Amino acid sequence: MENTGLIFVYGTLKVGGFYSKYFDQDRLSSVKGYIIGELYDLGNFPALVLRGENKVFGEIHEYSNFRTITKIMDRVEGYSEDDIDNSLYVRKTTKATTKDGETVDVLVYEIGGKIMKEVERLGSGLKIKSGIWDI
């Protein structure tokens, strides 16, 4: 089986974003698309919550060396399978829609539980209504 996979990125991992350079050599493609959720501005980076009916716009990246890439992204995103409750982000699977209307399964990083509670407490003042995080 080929070691490739899809990840939806919406912030610092987008092409040209702060962390993008660490993944450029393994990125096979990048297609504009969206997922359903809520996007929040945390200052230097965005937070995604997978709920609601809004579109969050980003890129669907296909990577070679997928297992290695997800391990590196887990570290960048502060995700630990062994300590999900204290992870900054949590890796999930969801549906994304490409700019051409195709629906695909992707991995995505949603903000972790403790920070999510703070985001929810602060509420709409942090919400990015356009669903777009500018890099």
CNS distance restraints for C-alpha pairs under 8 A (distance, minus, plus):
assign (resid   3 and name CA) (resid  64 and name CA) 6.00 0.50 0.50
assign (resid   3 and name CA) (resid  65 and name CA) 5.50 0.50 0.50
assign (resid   3 and name CA) (resid  66 and name CA) 5.48 0.50 0.50
assign (resid   3 and name CA) (resid  67 and name CA) 7.04 0.50 0.50
assign (resid   4 and name CA) (resid  62 and name CA) 6.77 0.50 0.50
assign (resid   4 and name CA) (resid  63 and name CA) 5.36 0.50 0.50
assign (resid   4 and name CA) (resid  64 and name CA) 4.56 0.50 0.50
assign (resid   4 and name CA) (resid  65 and name CA) 6.14 0.50 0.50
assign (resid   4 and name CA) (resid  66 and name CA) 4.94 0.50 0.50
assign (resid   5 and name CA) (resid  62 and name CA) 5.46 0.50 0.50
assign (resid   5 and name CA) (resid  63 and name CA) 5.60 0.50 0.50
assign (resid   5 and name CA) (resid  64 and name CA) 7.07 0.50 0.50
assign (resid   5 and name CA) (resid  66 and name CA) 5.71 0.50 0.50
assign (resid   5 and name CA) (resid 106 and name CA) 7.78 0.50 0.50
assign (resid   6 and name CA) (resid  60 and name CA) 6.45 0.50 0.50
assign (resid   6 and name CA) (resid  61 and name CA) 5.48 0.50 0.50
assign (resid   6 and name CA) (resid  62 and name CA) 4.52 0.50 0.50
assign (resid   6 and name CA) (resid  63 and name CA) 6.51 0.50 0.50
assign (resid   6 and name CA) (resid 105 and name CA) 7.35 0.50 0.50
assign (resid   6 and name CA) (resid 106 and name CA) 5.06 0.50 0.50
assign (resid   6 and name CA) (resid 107 and name CA) 6.39 0.50 0.50
assign (resid   7 and name CA) (resid  60 and name CA) 5.73 0.50 0.50
assign (resid   7 and name CA) (resid  61 and name CA) 5.30 0.50 0.50
assign (resid   7 and name CA) (resid  62 and name CA) 6.58 0.50 0.50
assign (resid   7 and name CA) (resid  63 and name CA) 7.94 0.50 0.50
assign (resid   7 and name CA) (resid 106 and name CA) 5.01 0.50 0.50
assign (resid   7 and name CA) (resid 107 and name CA) 4.61 0.50 0.50
assign (resid   7 and name CA) (resid 108 and name CA) 5.86 0.50 0.50
assign (resid   8 and name CA) (resid  58 and name CA) 6.85 0.50 0.50
assign (resid   8 and name CA) (resid  59 and name CA) 5.68 0.50 0.50
assign (resid   8 and name CA) (resid  60 and name CA) 4.50 0.50 0.50
assign (resid   8 and name CA) (resid  61 and name CA) 6.25 0.50 0.50
assign (resid   8 and name CA) (resid  96 and name CA) 7.34 0.50 0.50
assign (resid   8 and name CA) (resid 106 and name CA) 5.94 0.50 0.50
assign (resid   8 and name CA) (resid 107 and name CA) 6.12 0.50 0.50
assign (resid   8 and name CA) (resid 108 and name CA) 5.27 0.50 0.50
assign (resid   9 and name CA) (resid  13 and name CA) 5.80 0.50 0.50
assign (resid   9 and name CA) (resid  14 and name CA) 5.71 0.50 0.50
assign (resid   9 and name CA) (resid  58 and name CA) 5.63 0.50 0.50
assign (resid   9 and name CA) (resid  59 and name CA) 5.37 0.50 0.50
assign (resid   9 and name CA) (resid  60 and name CA) 6.43 0.50 0.50
assign (resid   9 and name CA) (resid  61 and name CA) 7.37 0.50 0.50
assign (resid   9 and name CA) (resid 108 and name CA) 6.74 0.50 0.50
assign (resid   9 and name CA) (resid 109 and name CA) 7.98 0.50 0.50
assign (resid  10 and name CA) (resid  14 and name CA) 6.14 0.50 0.50
assign (resid  10 and name CA) (resid  46 and name CA) 7.88 0.50 0.50
assign (resid  10 and name CA) (resid  56 and name CA) 7.46 0.50 0.50
assign (resid  10 and name CA) (resid  57 and name CA) 6.45 0.50 0.50
assign (resid  10 and name CA) (resid  58 and name CA) 4.32 0.50 0.50
assign (resid  10 and name CA) (resid  59 and name CA) 6.47 0.50 0.50
assign (resid  10 and name CA) (resid 132 and name CA) 7.48 0.50 0.50
assign (resid  10 and name CA) (resid 133 and name CA) 6.53 0.50 0.50
assign (resid  11 and name CA) (resid  17 and name CA) 6.97 0.50 0.50
assign (resid  11 and name CA) (resid  45 and name CA) 6.47 0.50 0.50
assign (resid  11 and name CA) (resid  46 and name CA) 6.05 0.50 0.50
assign (resid  11 and name CA) (resid  58 and name CA) 7.53 0.50 0.50
assign (resid  11 and name CA) (resid 133 and name CA) 5.78 0.50 0.50
assign (resid  11 and name CA) (resid 134 and name CA) 7.49 0.50 0.50
assign (resid  11 and name CA) (resid 135 and name CA) 6.86 0.50 0.50
assign (resid  12 and name CA) (resid  17 and name CA) 4.45 0.50 0.50
assign (resid  12 and name CA) (resid  18 and name CA) 5.10 0.50 0.50
assign (resid  12 and name CA) (resid  19 and name CA) 5.62 0.50 0.50
assign (resid  12 and name CA) (resid  20 and name CA) 6.83 0.50 0.50
assign (resid  12 and name CA) (resid  45 and name CA) 6.62 0.50 0.50
assign (resid  12 and name CA) (resid 135 and name CA) 6.80 0.50 0.50
assign (resid  13 and name CA) (resid  17 and name CA) 5.41 0.50 0.50
assign (resid  13 and name CA) (resid  18 and name CA) 6.74 0.50 0.50
assign (resid  13 and name CA) (resid  19 and name CA) 5.17 0.50 0.50
assign (resid  13 and name CA) (resid  20 and name CA) 4.74 0.50 0.50
assign (resid  14 and name CA) (resid  19 and name CA) 7.94 0.50 0.50
assign (resid  14 and name CA) (resid  20 and name CA) 6.00 0.50 0.50
assign (resid  14 and name CA) (resid  58 and name CA) 7.18 0.50 0.50
assign (resid  14 and name CA) (resid  59 and name CA) 6.48 0.50 0.50
assign (resid  14 and name CA) (resid 135 and name CA) 7.84 0.50 0.50
assign (resid  15 and name CA) (resid  20 and name CA) 5.54 0.50 0.50
assign (resid  15 and name CA) (resid  30 and name CA) 7.95 0.50 0.50
assign (resid  16 and name CA) (resid  20 and name CA) 5.91 0.50 0.50
assign (resid  16 and name CA) (resid  21 and name CA) 7.49 0.50 0.50
assign (resid  16 and name CA) (resid 135 and name CA) 7.29 0.50 0.50
assign (resid  17 and name CA) (resid  21 and name CA) 7.78 0.50 0.50
assign (resid  17 and name CA) (resid 135 and name CA) 5.67 0.50 0.50
assign (resid  18 and name CA) (resid 135 and name CA) 7.97 0.50 0.50
assign (resid  19 and name CA) (resid  23 and name CA) 7.62 0.50 0.50
assign (resid  20 and name CA) (resid  24 and name CA) 6.26 0.50 0.50
assign (resid  23 and name CA) (resid  27 and name CA) 6.21 0.50 0.50
assign (resid  23 and name CA) (resid  69 and name CA) 7.39 0.50 0.50
assign (resid  26 and name CA) (resid  63 and name CA) 5.41 0.50 0.50
assign (resid  26 and name CA) (resid  64 and name CA) 5.24 0.50 0.50
assign (resid  26 and name CA) (resid  65 and name CA) 6.74 0.50 0.50
assign (resid  26 and name CA) (resid  69 and name CA) 7.87 0.50 0.50
assign (resid  27 and name CA) (resid  61 and name CA) 6.57 0.50 0.50
assign (resid  27 and name CA) (resid  62 and name CA) 5.87 0.50 0.50
assign (resid  27 and name CA) (resid  63 and name CA) 4.50 0.50 0.50
assign (resid  27 and name CA) (resid  64 and name CA) 6.51 0.50 0.50
assign (resid  28 and name CA) (resid  61 and name CA) 7.32 0.50 0.50
assign (resid  28 and name CA) (resid  62 and name CA) 5.36 0.50 0.50
assign (resid  28 and name CA) (resid  63 and name CA) 5.32 0.50 0.50
assign (resid  28 and name CA) (resid  64 and name CA) 6.56 0.50 0.50
assign (resid  29 and name CA) (resid  60 and name CA) 7.99 0.50 0.50
assign (resid  29 and name CA) (resid  61 and name CA) 5.62 0.50 0.50
assign (resid  29 and name CA) (resid  62 and name CA) 5.26 0.50 0.50
assign (resid  29 and name CA) (resid  63 and name CA) 7.33 0.50 0.50
assign (resid  30 and name CA) (resid  59 and name CA) 6.06 0.50 0.50
assign (resid  30 and name CA) (resid  60 and name CA) 5.55 0.50 0.50
assign (resid  30 and name CA) (resid  61 and name CA) 4.53 0.50 0.50
assign (resid  30 and name CA) (resid  62 and name CA) 6.62 0.50 0.50
assign (resid  31 and name CA) (resid  59 and name CA) 5.40 0.50 0.50
assign (resid  31 and name CA) (resid  60 and name CA) 5.14 0.50 0.50
assign (resid  31 and name CA) (resid  61 and name CA) 6.58 0.50 0.50
assign (resid  31 and name CA) (resid  98 and name CA) 6.70 0.50 0.50
assign (resid  31 and name CA) (resid  99 and name CA) 7.29 0.50 0.50
assign (resid  32 and name CA) (resid  57 and name CA) 7.57 0.50 0.50
assign (resid  32 and name CA) (resid  58 and name CA) 5.94 0.50 0.50
assign (resid  32 and name CA) (resid  59 and name CA) 4.48 0.50 0.50
assign (resid  32 and name CA) (resid  60 and name CA) 6.21 0.50 0.50
assign (resid  32 and name CA) (resid  98 and name CA) 6.02 0.50 0.50
assign (resid  32 and name CA) (resid  99 and name CA) 5.57 0.50 0.50
assign (resid  33 and name CA) (resid  57 and name CA) 5.91 0.50 0.50
assign (resid  33 and name CA) (resid  58 and name CA) 5.63 0.50 0.50
assign (resid  33 and name CA) (resid  59 and name CA) 5.50 0.50 0.50
assign (resid  33 and name CA) (resid  60 and name CA) 6.34 0.50 0.50
assign (resid  33 and name CA) (resid  96 and name CA) 6.72 0.50 0.50
assign (resid  33 and name CA) (resid  97 and name CA) 5.40 0.50 0.50
assign (resid  33 and name CA) (resid  98 and name CA) 4.13 0.50 0.50
assign (resid  33 and name CA) (resid  99 and name CA) 5.00 0.50 0.50
assign (resid  34 and name CA) (resid  55 and name CA) 5.98 0.50 0.50
assign (resid  34 and name CA) (resid  56 and name CA) 5.28 0.50 0.50
assign (resid  34 and name CA) (resid  57 and name CA) 4.31 0.50 0.50
assign (resid  34 and name CA) (resid  58 and name CA) 5.76 0.50 0.50
assign (resid  34 and name CA) (resid  59 and name CA) 7.35 0.50 0.50
assign (resid  34 and name CA) (resid  96 and name CA) 5.63 0.50 0.50
assign (resid  34 and name CA) (resid  97 and name CA) 5.44 0.50 0.50
assign (resid  34 and name CA) (resid  98 and name CA) 6.64 0.50 0.50
assign (resid  34 and name CA) (resid  99 and name CA) 7.86 0.50 0.50
assign (resid  35 and name CA) (resid  55 and name CA) 5.69 0.50 0.50
assign (resid  35 and name CA) (resid  56 and name CA) 5.34 0.50 0.50
assign (resid  35 and name CA) (resid  57 and name CA) 6.73 0.50 0.50
assign (resid  35 and name CA) (resid  94 and name CA) 7.88 0.50 0.50
assign (resid  35 and name CA) (resid  95 and name CA) 6.53 0.50 0.50
assign (resid  35 and name CA) (resid  96 and name CA) 4.73 0.50 0.50
assign (resid  35 and name CA) (resid  97 and name CA) 6.40 0.50 0.50
assign (resid  36 and name CA) (resid  50 and name CA) 6.62 0.50 0.50
assign (resid  36 and name CA) (resid  51 and name CA) 6.85 0.50 0.50
assign (resid  36 and name CA) (resid  52 and name CA) 6.90 0.50 0.50
assign (resid  36 and name CA) (resid  53 and name CA) 5.81 0.50 0.50
assign (resid  36 and name CA) (resid  54 and name CA) 5.49 0.50 0.50
assign (resid  36 and name CA) (resid  55 and name CA) 4.76 0.50 0.50
assign (resid  36 and name CA) (resid  56 and name CA) 5.96 0.50 0.50
assign (resid  36 and name CA) (resid  96 and name CA) 7.82 0.50 0.50
assign (resid  37 and name CA) (resid  48 and name CA) 6.81 0.50 0.50
assign (resid  37 and name CA) (resid  49 and name CA) 5.59 0.50 0.50
assign (resid  37 and name CA) (resid  50 and name CA) 4.38 0.50 0.50
assign (resid  37 and name CA) (resid  51 and name CA) 4.65 0.50 0.50
assign (resid  37 and name CA) (resid  52 and name CA) 5.35 0.50 0.50
assign (resid  37 and name CA) (resid  53 and name CA) 6.19 0.50 0.50
assign (resid  37 and name CA) (resid  54 and name CA) 5.46 0.50 0.50
assign (resid  37 and name CA) (resid  55 and name CA) 6.11 0.50 0.50
assign (resid  37 and name CA) (resid  56 and name CA) 6.05 0.50 0.50
assign (resid  38 and name CA) (resid  48 and name CA) 5.76 0.50 0.50
assign (resid  38 and name CA) (resid  49 and name CA) 5.12 0.50 0.50
assign (resid  38 and name CA) (resid  50 and name CA) 6.48 0.50 0.50
assign (resid  38 and name CA) (resid  51 and name CA) 6.47 0.50 0.50
assign (resid  38 and name CA) (resid  52 and name CA) 6.56 0.50 0.50
assign (resid  38 and name CA) (resid  53 and name CA) 7.96 0.50 0.50
assign (resid  38 and name CA) (resid  54 and name CA) 6.20 0.50 0.50
assign (resid  38 and name CA) (resid  55 and name CA) 7.44 0.50 0.50
assign (resid  38 and name CA) (resid  56 and name CA) 6.65 0.50 0.50
assign (resid  38 and name CA) (resid 127 and name CA) 7.23 0.50 0.50
assign (resid  38 and name CA) (resid 128 and name CA) 7.68 0.50 0.50
assign (resid  38 and name CA) (resid 131 and name CA) 7.16 0.50 0.50
assign (resid  39 and name CA) (resid  46 and name CA) 6.66 0.50 0.50
assign (resid  39 and name CA) (resid  47 and name CA) 5.69 0.50 0.50
assign (resid  39 and name CA) (resid  48 and name CA) 4.72 0.50 0.50
assign (resid  39 and name CA) (resid  49 and name CA) 6.49 0.50 0.50
assign (resid  39 and name CA) (resid  56 and name CA) 6.50 0.50 0.50
assign (resid  39 and name CA) (resid 127 and name CA) 5.87 0.50 0.50
assign (resid  39 and name CA) (resid 128 and name CA) 5.42 0.50 0.50
assign (resid  39 and name CA) (resid 129 and name CA) 7.51 0.50 0.50
assign (resid  39 and name CA) (resid 131 and name CA) 5.84 0.50 0.50
assign (resid  39 and name CA) (resid 132 and name CA) 7.78 0.50 0.50
assign (resid  40 and name CA) (resid  46 and name CA) 5.49 0.50 0.50
assign (resid  40 and name CA) (resid  47 and name CA) 4.97 0.50 0.50
assign (resid  40 and name CA) (resid  48 and name CA) 6.42 0.50 0.50
assign (resid  40 and name CA) (resid 119 and name CA) 7.57 0.50 0.50
assign (resid  40 and name CA) (resid 126 and name CA) 5.13 0.50 0.50
assign (resid  40 and name CA) (resid 127 and name CA) 4.32 0.50 0.50
assign (resid  40 and name CA) (resid 128 and name CA) 5.29 0.50 0.50
assign (resid  41 and name CA) (resid  45 and name CA) 6.61 0.50 0.50
assign (resid  41 and name CA) (resid  46 and name CA) 4.81 0.50 0.50
assign (resid  41 and name CA) (resid  47 and name CA) 6.46 0.50 0.50
assign (resid  41 and name CA) (resid 126 and name CA) 5.18 0.50 0.50
assign (resid  41 and name CA) (resid 127 and name CA) 6.29 0.50 0.50
assign (resid  41 and name CA) (resid 128 and name CA) 6.37 0.50 0.50
assign (resid  42 and name CA) (resid  46 and name CA) 5.41 0.50 0.50
assign (resid  42 and name CA) (resid  47 and name CA) 6.63 0.50 0.50
assign (resid  42 and name CA) (resid 126 and name CA) 7.15 0.50 0.50
assign (resid  46 and name CA) (resid 133 and name CA) 6.81 0.50 0.50
assign (resid  47 and name CA) (resid 110 and name CA) 6.87 0.50 0.50
assign (resid  47 and name CA) (resid 111 and name CA) 5.44 0.50 0.50
assign (resid  48 and name CA) (resid 109 and name CA) 7.41 0.50 0.50
assign (resid  48 and name CA) (resid 110 and name CA) 5.04 0.50 0.50
assign (resid  48 and name CA) (resid 111 and name CA) 5.66 0.50 0.50
assign (resid  49 and name CA) (resid 110 and name CA) 5.69 0.50 0.50
assign (resid  49 and name CA) (resid 111 and name CA) 6.33 0.50 0.50
assign (resid  49 and name CA) (resid 116 and name CA) 7.58 0.50 0.50
assign (resid  50 and name CA) (resid 110 and name CA) 6.80 0.50 0.50
assign (resid  54 and name CA) (resid 131 and name CA) 7.32 0.50 0.50
assign (resid  55 and name CA) (resid 131 and name CA) 5.89 0.50 0.50
assign (resid  56 and name CA) (resid 130 and name CA) 7.83 0.50 0.50
assign (resid  56 and name CA) (resid 131 and name CA) 4.29 0.50 0.50
assign (resid  56 and name CA) (resid 132 and name CA) 6.31 0.50 0.50
assign (resid  57 and name CA) (resid 131 and name CA) 5.66 0.50 0.50
assign (resid  57 and name CA) (resid 132 and name CA) 5.39 0.50 0.50
assign (resid  57 and name CA) (resid 133 and name CA) 7.91 0.50 0.50
assign (resid  58 and name CA) (resid 132 and name CA) 7.14 0.50 0.50
assign (resid  60 and name CA) (resid  96 and name CA) 7.76 0.50 0.50
assign (resid  60 and name CA) (resid  98 and name CA) 7.48 0.50 0.50
assign (resid  60 and name CA) (resid 106 and name CA) 7.70 0.50 0.50
assign (resid  63 and name CA) (resid  69 and name CA) 7.44 0.50 0.50
assign (resid  64 and name CA) (resid  69 and name CA) 7.94 0.50 0.50
assign (resid  65 and name CA) (resid  69 and name CA) 6.11 0.50 0.50
assign (resid  66 and name CA) (resid  70 and name CA) 6.09 0.50 0.50
assign (resid  67 and name CA) (resid  71 and name CA) 6.40 0.50 0.50
assign (resid  68 and name CA) (resid  72 and name CA) 6.33 0.50 0.50
assign (resid  69 and name CA) (resid  73 and name CA) 6.05 0.50 0.50
assign (resid  70 and name CA) (resid  74 and name CA) 5.89 0.50 0.50
assign (resid  71 and name CA) (resid  75 and name CA) 6.60 0.50 0.50
assign (resid  72 and name CA) (resid  76 and name CA) 6.39 0.50 0.50
assign (resid  73 and name CA) (resid  77 and name CA) 5.93 0.50 0.50
assign (resid  74 and name CA) (resid  78 and name CA) 5.93 0.50 0.50
assign (resid  74 and name CA) (resid  79 and name CA) 4.81 0.50 0.50
assign (resid  74 and name CA) (resid  80 and name CA) 6.85 0.50 0.50
assign (resid  74 and name CA) (resid  91 and name CA) 7.64 0.50 0.50
assign (resid  75 and name CA) (resid  79 and name CA) 6.11 0.50 0.50
assign (resid  75 and name CA) (resid  80 and name CA) 7.73 0.50 0.50
assign (resid  77 and name CA) (resid  88 and name CA) 6.55 0.50 0.50
assign (resid  77 and name CA) (resid  89 and name CA) 5.69 0.50 0.50
assign (resid  77 and name CA) (resid 109 and name CA) 7.42 0.50 0.50
assign (resid  78 and name CA) (resid  87 and name CA) 5.59 0.50 0.50
assign (resid  78 and name CA) (resid  88 and name CA) 4.94 0.50 0.50
assign (resid  78 and name CA) (resid  89 and name CA) 5.91 0.50 0.50
assign (resid  79 and name CA) (resid  83 and name CA) 7.86 0.50 0.50
assign (resid  79 and name CA) (resid  84 and name CA) 6.90 0.50 0.50
assign (resid  79 and name CA) (resid  87 and name CA) 4.80 0.50 0.50
assign (resid  79 and name CA) (resid  88 and name CA) 6.09 0.50 0.50
assign (resid  79 and name CA) (resid  89 and name CA) 5.37 0.50 0.50
assign (resid  79 and name CA) (resid  90 and name CA) 5.63 0.50 0.50
assign (resid  79 and name CA) (resid  91 and name CA) 7.05 0.50 0.50
assign (resid  80 and name CA) (resid  84 and name CA) 5.73 0.50 0.50
assign (resid  80 and name CA) (resid  87 and name CA) 5.91 0.50 0.50
assign (resid  80 and name CA) (resid  90 and name CA) 7.86 0.50 0.50
assign (resid  83 and name CA) (resid  87 and name CA) 6.31 0.50 0.50
assign (resid  84 and name CA) (resid  90 and name CA) 6.75 0.50 0.50
assign (resid  84 and name CA) (resid 112 and name CA) 7.64 0.50 0.50
assign (resid  85 and name CA) (resid 112 and name CA) 7.18 0.50 0.50
assign (resid  85 and name CA) (resid 113 and name CA) 6.38 0.50 0.50
assign (resid  85 and name CA) (resid 114 and name CA) 7.34 0.50 0.50
assign (resid  86 and name CA) (resid 112 and name CA) 7.28 0.50 0.50
assign (resid  86 and name CA) (resid 113 and name CA) 7.61 0.50 0.50
assign (resid  86 and name CA) (resid 114 and name CA) 7.10 0.50 0.50
assign (resid  87 and name CA) (resid 112 and name CA) 5.65 0.50 0.50
assign (resid  87 and name CA) (resid 113 and name CA) 7.82 0.50 0.50
assign (resid  88 and name CA) (resid 111 and name CA) 6.16 0.50 0.50
assign (resid  88 and name CA) (resid 112 and name CA) 4.93 0.50 0.50
assign (resid  88 and name CA) (resid 113 and name CA) 7.97 0.50 0.50
assign (resid  88 and name CA) (resid 115 and name CA) 7.12 0.50 0.50
assign (resid  89 and name CA) (resid 109 and name CA) 5.66 0.50 0.50
assign (resid  89 and name CA) (resid 110 and name CA) 5.33 0.50 0.50
assign (resid  89 and name CA) (resid 111 and name CA) 4.31 0.50 0.50
assign (resid  89 and name CA) (resid 112 and name CA) 4.42 0.50 0.50
assign (resid  90 and name CA) (resid 109 and name CA) 5.37 0.50 0.50
assign (resid  90 and name CA) (resid 110 and name CA) 5.25 0.50 0.50
assign (resid  90 and name CA) (resid 111 and name CA) 6.18 0.50 0.50
assign (resid  90 and name CA) (resid 112 and name CA) 5.47 0.50 0.50
assign (resid  91 and name CA) (resid 107 and name CA) 6.63 0.50 0.50
assign (resid  91 and name CA) (resid 108 and name CA) 5.73 0.50 0.50
assign (resid  91 and name CA) (resid 109 and name CA) 4.56 0.50 0.50
assign (resid  91 and name CA) (resid 110 and name CA) 6.43 0.50 0.50
assign (resid  92 and name CA) (resid 107 and name CA) 5.57 0.50 0.50
assign (resid  92 and name CA) (resid 108 and name CA) 5.42 0.50 0.50
assign (resid  92 and name CA) (resid 109 and name CA) 6.16 0.50 0.50
assign (resid  92 and name CA) (resid 110 and name CA) 6.99 0.50 0.50
assign (resid  93 and name CA) (resid 105 and name CA) 6.78 0.50 0.50
assign (resid  93 and name CA) (resid 106 and name CA) 5.60 0.50 0.50
assign (resid  93 and name CA) (resid 107 and name CA) 4.52 0.50 0.50
assign (resid  93 and name CA) (resid 108 and name CA) 6.18 0.50 0.50
assign (resid  94 and name CA) (resid 105 and name CA) 5.76 0.50 0.50
assign (resid  94 and name CA) (resid 106 and name CA) 5.61 0.50 0.50
assign (resid  94 and name CA) (resid 107 and name CA) 6.43 0.50 0.50
assign (resid  94 and name CA) (resid 108 and name CA) 7.09 0.50 0.50
assign (resid  95 and name CA) (resid 103 and name CA) 6.42 0.50 0.50
assign (resid  95 and name CA) (resid 104 and name CA) 5.59 0.50 0.50
assign (resid  95 and name CA) (resid 105 and name CA) 4.71 0.50 0.50
assign (resid  95 and name CA) (resid 106 and name CA) 6.03 0.50 0.50
assign (resid  96 and name CA) (resid 103 and name CA) 5.58 0.50 0.50
assign (resid  96 and name CA) (resid 104 and name CA) 5.39 0.50 0.50
assign (resid  96 and name CA) (resid 105 and name CA) 6.30 0.50 0.50
assign (resid  96 and name CA) (resid 106 and name CA) 6.48 0.50 0.50
assign (resid  97 and name CA) (resid 101 and name CA) 5.65 0.50 0.50
assign (resid  97 and name CA) (resid 102 and name CA) 5.46 0.50 0.50
assign (resid  97 and name CA) (resid 103 and name CA) 4.46 0.50 0.50
assign (resid  97 and name CA) (resid 104 and name CA) 6.39 0.50 0.50
assign (resid  98 and name CA) (resid 102 and name CA) 5.24 0.50 0.50
assign (resid  98 and name CA) (resid 103 and name CA) 6.46 0.50 0.50
assign (resid  98 and name CA) (resid 104 and name CA) 7.76 0.50 0.50
assign (resid 111 and name CA) (resid 115 and name CA) 6.69 0.50 0.50
assign (resid 111 and name CA) (resid 116 and name CA) 5.87 0.50 0.50
assign (resid 112 and name CA) (resid 116 and name CA) 5.76 0.50 0.50
assign (resid 113 and name CA) (resid 117 and name CA) 6.22 0.50 0.50
assign (resid 114 and name CA) (resid 118 and name CA) 6.79 0.50 0.50
assign (resid 115 and name CA) (resid 119 and name CA) 6.15 0.50 0.50
assign (resid 116 and name CA) (resid 120 and name CA) 6.07 0.50 0.50
assign (resid 117 and name CA) (resid 121 and name CA) 6.11 0.50 0.50
assign (resid 118 and name CA) (resid 122 and name CA) 6.23 0.50 0.50
assign (resid 119 and name CA) (resid 123 and name CA) 5.96 0.50 0.50
assign (resid 119 and name CA) (resid 126 and name CA) 7.44 0.50 0.50
assign (resid 122 and name CA) (resid 126 and name CA) 6.95 0.50 0.50
assign (resid 123 and name CA) (resid 127 and name CA) 6.94 0.50 0.50
assign (resid 128 and name CA) (resid 132 and name CA) 6.95 0.50 0.50
assign (resid 128 and name CA) (resid 133 and name CA) 7.64 0.50 0.50
